[in-house]
């Protein structure tokens, strides 16, 4: 919660002309602070999001990289180190509209990014931003 409060204060102080670039720099700086395994996944996820959904705006969300559509977080990355878990995760909010039937996954565990995994992430992003 403290991280989120800092993010909100920083966003309020940003110059509107440079807000998008500043937010992306903050995301890249946060990724650079991660442990090597998490950093490698986060860097690749960032690149995939920027390529598959360039309209999404990078931002920090509770201290983790996130990507917003119309100001609302659509997807986010959580590193394993911060949450003391076995794996990093890529999650999607309800803004992503990945609704499929009466139950569907919204968070995916990431241990490695293979070409098949990257293709699946790209497909999810394409669906989520449509």
N, C-alpha and C positions, 0 to 999 in steps of 0.2 A: 504494500500500500504506500509505503514511503517513496518507493521508486515512481509509482504512478503520480503521486502528488508533485514530485520534482518535474516529471514530464509535462504535467499540465501547466506549471509555472513557467517552464522554459518555452512552451508553445505560445503562451500569452505574451511573452517578451520578444518573440521573433519579429523581425522585419517582414511584412507581408510579401515583399519583393523577393526575398531570399529564403522564405520559409521552407519550400520544398527541398531545396539544395541542403539547407541546414539540417533538416530532418533526416535526409539520406546519409549525411556525414555522421550524425549521431548513431544511426543504425550500423554503419560500417565500423565506427569506433567501438561499439558494444560487441560486435562480432570479433573484432581484433583482440578483445580482452578474454575471449573464451579459451578453454583448454584446446589443444591441437585437434583432437578428434571432433569435438563439437564445432570448432571453428571451421574445419573443412566442410562439414555438412551445412553449416549456416551460410558459408560463402557460396556454395553451390545452389542452395535453395534460393538465396538472394538473386543469383544470376538467372535461375529458372523463372522466378516471379517477374523479374524485370523484362525478360525476353517474351514470356507467354502473356503477361498482363501489364504492359507498360503504362496503362492508365491508373494502376493502383499506386497509391502514395505510401512510400516507406515511412515508418514512424516507430518509436519505441512504445511498447505497451506493457506495463508492469515490468519494465527493465529488459524486455526481450524484443527482438525484431518482429515487426508486424507490418501488414500492408492493408491500407484502407481504401474503401470505395465511398466517395461522397462523404468523407469524414468519419465513417464507421469501419471498424476493423473487420476485414473479410477473412484474412488468414494470418497465422502467427507461427513462429518457431520458438520452441522451448528447449534449452540445452539440458543435457543430462546432469551436468555438474551442479548447476544452481539448485535443481530439485532433487539431487542425490538419488537419481533413478538409473536404471540400467541402460536406458536409451533416450535419445532426443526425440522430440515429437513435432509434427507439423499438424496444426489444427485449423479448423474452419469454423467461423461463427454462423449464426443463422442468416446473416447478410449474404452468405455464399449461395443460398438456395440450392443446396445439393440434395434436396428432398427426393427420396425415392421410396415409394410405398409408405409403410407405417414405421419403419426403422431403418436407419442408415448410419454409417460411421461419420464422425466429425473430427476425430483425432487419429493420426497415424504414427506409429512408432517408426523411427528411422535408425537403422544401424549402419547402413551403407547406401550409397546412391549408385545403383547400376543403371545401365541404359534403359532397362525395363521400368525401374522405379522412377527415373526421370520422366519417361514417357507418361507414366500414370499421373505424376504430379502435374505435368503440363496439361493433360486431359482434364484433371480436376479443376485447374485454374481456368481453363477455357470455359468449362461448364459454369463455374462459379461467377465468372464475370460477364456471362452472356445476358 
